[in-house]
C-alpha cells in the first residue's frame, strides 16, 4: 500500500509530511519523541548549514576535551524500537541509529556507546549526566527544546538542543483484517489504543480524545516500550496502536510473518528526528552537527539510510533545533 499524508493542526502536533512507502517492501520513516525536563541553561539557535565559528577545526577537534580524552560518547536509547534501534537475535544493538552512531564515531574519533533506557527517562538521563546524548527516534519540537509540557503548556524543565538528521511521520495500525472502521484519529473515539508512553502517538491520542463528543473518549493504554503495546494489540486487548511510520511498517511486515497487523488510514505529517543534547553543551552540539554533515557529504549517510529502506526520510544537511 502507499501511504499518504494528512495535515494536522492541533497544538500538540509537530509532524511534517514525508513521502510514500510500500509496506510490502520499502519502509518510510517517522517520528517519535520524548519531552522531559533537563537543566543546563542556554540554547543553540536553529542552523541550516554552517557550524558555529570553528575555523579550520575538524569535527573531532570540536569535541569537548573531556569527551576527546575518554574516547566515548554515551548514548541514551530505548533499544526496543525496530528498525530504528533494537537487539538482533544475537543480542547485538542494531538499527538505523546505531549504524549512524558508528559512522559519526569514525568521524569524531570516539565510540558511540548505546545504553538502554526507557524512552520517557532519556532526557532526564541527560540532565543527570548518565548520557552525553540521547539518540532514539526523538521528534525535535519547540516544546521539547524549551522544556514545555505539550498538554499543560507549562514549563517543566530547561529542555534540550537537537541535531536533526531525519524526517518522519506517525501511523495507526490494527490487527490484520479487523480495522473496526478505523481510518483516522477521530475514528478512535470510543475505542482503546495502546501506545508507548510519552511519544508523539501518546500526545496525539490525548489531543484527539479531548475532541471526542458524546462521552466517547479514547481509552489510552500506555507502555514502557512500543513492543509491549504491540503485544497488547496482538492479544486483542486494544483496538489499535500507533507509532512512528517506519516502526509501524516494520511491525506490519515482520510480526507473525506479516499476518498480525495492518496500517490503516493516512500517515500524519512528520517532523525531524533529532539527537538530543543538554542545554549549554554547544561544543558537543556543533561537533555532532559537523560530523553528521560530513557523513552526509561523503555518502556514508545515504548508504545507511538505503540499507534500512528509508530513503524517503533522508535529509541533505543536519540542522540544529530545526523542529517547530
Secondary structure, DSSP 8 states (H G I E B T S, - for coil): -B--EE----TT---B-----BTTT---------------------BSS--SS-TT--HHHHS-HHHHHHTEEEEEE---BTTTBEE-TTS-EESHHHHHHHHHHHHHTSEEEEEE--GGGHHHHHHTTS-SEE-SS-B--HHHHHTB-TTT--B-S--EEEEEEEEEEEEEEEETT--TT--SGGGGTTSEEEEETTSHHHHHHHHHHHH--TT---EEEEESSHHHHHHHHHTTSSSEEEEEHHHHHHHHHHGGGGTSEEEEEEEEEEEEEEEEEETT-HHHHHHHHHHHHHHHHHTHHHHHHHHTT-GGG--SS-EES---
